[in-house]
Amino acid sequence: MIVSDSTLVNGVLSGDREAFAELYNRHARLIRAVCYDATHNLTWAADLTQEVFLRAFRGISDLRDPARFAPWLVGIARQVGREWRRAQRRQRRTIAGLQQEPQPTAVEEASRDADGVHVLREAITRLPEKERLALHVFYLLQMDAEQARGILELSRSGFYRVLSRVRRRLRRALSKVEVHP
Amino acid sequence: MNGSDHEQLDWLDAATPAGRREHAALIRMYEVFDQDHDRLCAELMAALPAETPRRAPQATLTWPKIGEFVMNRVFTRRGITLLAPAACVALAAAVFFMREGNLAFADVVQRLNAVESVVCRVRTSIMGSAPSQSEGTLYFSAKHGVRYDIRSEGASGFTFYRPSEGPAVVVNPEMKTRITMTRADTPDPALAHKTPDEWIRRLLRMTDEPDRRLGRQRIDGRVAEGFELSGTKLGQQDSRLEGTSFASSAQVWVDVETELPIRFVVHGSIAESDAELSIVHDQFRWDEPVDAAKFHPPPVDGEFDVSVRIPPSTEEALIAGLRLYADTVGEYPSVLEAATMTGRVMGTLVVKSGVARSPQDPEFKRITQEVLVIHAGCEFYRKLEREGRQPEYFGVDVKPGDAAATLVRWTLENGRTRILFGDLRTETRN
């Protein structure tokens, strides 16, 4: 039986640190994707994800409805992403030209080299935020549609409509390149 | 996502090679987010604070004076102006964060309840492609209302009045104009999503500690202790995924002797633009007697009165607002965001009609009134969201006049679907 997020959150509040590890296992991939949307860099996305979960742990007692852990966490990730972008802009202003960006990891490079993946990633970055998030949720969360739609505050049918729209857009982008699955 | 859900979507694609290869490429692409997961998990668990987070007490904070005043009103102006009174009220709430542990919470509540008025300086800086700066004085009285004097760089200043009774008024003394805003219908308090009172309500519910303590420093000759609050603490996690007008983090500096804030800094950004802003509140004067006359604009000889009325928030307003936007701009907006839409339409209409940029031109008044239907239409859409009617807007994909494309749709109370097409024709379907 799958333990709900709500039960895990209550577990964390009762001092069960393993419950928080389980929450991390469930949601870290999605949060990395959300952070990647802000940074366009996997290394930074991984770092920001750690920050997101640290803030979540510190602030978990703020969460009024434990069942809404996932949307709450996504909200933190979006805020952390915004703060990161702001800090980057400030840094660029003060030390223009000196900034060293982390190099893409081997996995990142490999995935960029794979046909279609880079095109997809580019296409995804141009999607409206809601559609991008719907796609992330669909591919990265191990949960049913009922929970997934809750993150986007959509009806079940609305969630699938958004997904269908996303996939139409991505298909158009992919149709421009030859892909070898 | 479980297997059956994948099947639900797969049937859309499995029959086509394009669908299959897209699905495969997406799976491959998302694999990168698995990278180093176990190591990162172990690192995070090792980095967690040793202390177990404690469930926050479910205190209900009421603030019958200043807080109630703000919470019972729906502001109709955009975030920059609105944020200042919001932030001002918020800062009093930030007094919560001065103490740790077994804070006598009731004492803080009592203290907040005792606040009758505050006056402070507000300096706003907008950074981005169109930078600007403004400085103003904010008067906030539980009894009399709000007054905000603003002086902007390179532009004439104006004063915003919201008395405790009566309509909001904006007066520009230099241009000798007075804009009075009334509403054709009673605003729905639930529509306060993007207004300061919603922020304040969230802020007042916070019972947690600040994200970070900033230590002590001298400010204006006083010893102050600083606290930082993330946007998350301010309720950002609940903001809508689209059209968010403002996100923020804040720093509060509290005079250690009086235990009242002496500086409050808010950082934020504005959706649909690259603009970022910071607002600094300082030079606070707490509970200083304020003259009731300050909250009512005095008449000025030769003043031009632009009285406008916000139309009711109805489906008709939504259609009229979208029609006005499409006729003026030539396309539908990508997001239904009232401030952005009215700004663009207003600017275009003023240029097109050759109106002198003086609000004293009668044509200017007509245009001002005309664009308010956009506000009403956007409010209608937000109301649908609040009522769980699942509205969806497709403006980014729809051209004006397209009779086949769905522009907006939502669920009616009887479960049927209301559709507004690209040619602004409506239809109800099962």
Interface residues (C-beta under 8 A of the other chain):
Chain A: V12 L13 S14 G15 R17 F20 A21 Y24 N25 A28 R29 L30 R32 A33 Y36 L42 A45 A46 T49 Q50 F53 L54 R55 F57 R58 G59 I60 S61 D62 R64 P71 W72 L73 V74 G75 I76 R78 Q79 R82 E83 R86 R89 T105 V107 E108 S111 A114 D115 G116 V117 L120 R121 I124 P128 E129 K130 L133 L135 H136 V137 F138 Y139 L140 L141 Q142 M143 D144 A145 A148 L152 E153 L154 S155 G158 Y160 R161 L163 S164 R167 L170 R171 L174 S175 V179 P181
Chain B: M1 N2 D5 Q8 L9 L12 D13 A18 G19 R20 R21 E22 A24 A25 L26 I27 R28 M29 Y30 E31 V32 F33 D34 Q35 D36 H37 L40 C41 E43 L44 M45 A47 L48 P49 T52 P53 R54 R55 A56 R205 M206 D208 D211 S230 G231 T232 K233 Q236 Q237 D238 S239 R240 L241 E242 A247 S249 H267 S269 E276 Q390 E392 V396
